[in-house]
């Protein structure tokens, strides 16, 4: 069972996404900010990280950079999901190391499909 690190500061979105991922058969580690996500990833590297951009303490862009810089986390697929739909936001995420970028609102089914694709090594 693949372990997904989910970093989202909005409790309703965090719980909805975690529920959908668990229903799809994933083990989900929930965190409410980027700092906690980095600490968890460094202790027990997940199979994939799903991170929001706008979070307290450490934002999702910095989470991407830090994960890519770490020897144990450099190869973890990272999906950014955010309300920011501007091309420059997408570009910043990819430059920081994101493998995929999903704009909110999103279909939970499509999110699960993108997670499955990232775990299978399929990039967009």
C-alpha positions, 0 to 999 in steps of 0.5 A, a space after each residue: 500500500 503506497 503511503 501518501 503525505 498530504 499537506 493541507 491547512 484547510 481542515 475540510 479539504 484535508 479530510 475530504 482528500 484524505 478520505 478519498 485517498 484512503 478509499 482508493 487504498 492508500 495509506 495517508 499521513 495528514 499534516 496541516 502545514 509545510 513544516 510538519 510535512 517536511 519533518 514527517 517526510 524526513 523521518 519516514 519518506 512517503 511514496 508521494 507528497 501531495 502539497 498545497 501551496 499556501 500553508 502556514 510556517 512553510 509554503 508548498 513551494 519551499 516544501 518542494 525545494 526541501 524535498 528535492 534537496 534531501 537525499 532521502 526525499 529527492 526522488 519522491 513524486 510531488 503533486 502540488 494542488 492549489 487555488 492558484 491557477 496563474 501560469 507563473 504559479 504553475 511554473 514556480 511549482 515546477 521549478 521548485 520540483 513539483 511533478 504535477 500541478 492540480 488547480 482547486 476545485 478539482 474532481 476527487 476522482 481525477 485527483 486519485 487518478 493523478 496520484 496513481 499516475 505519478 506513483 506509476 511514473 507517468 508524468 504530465 
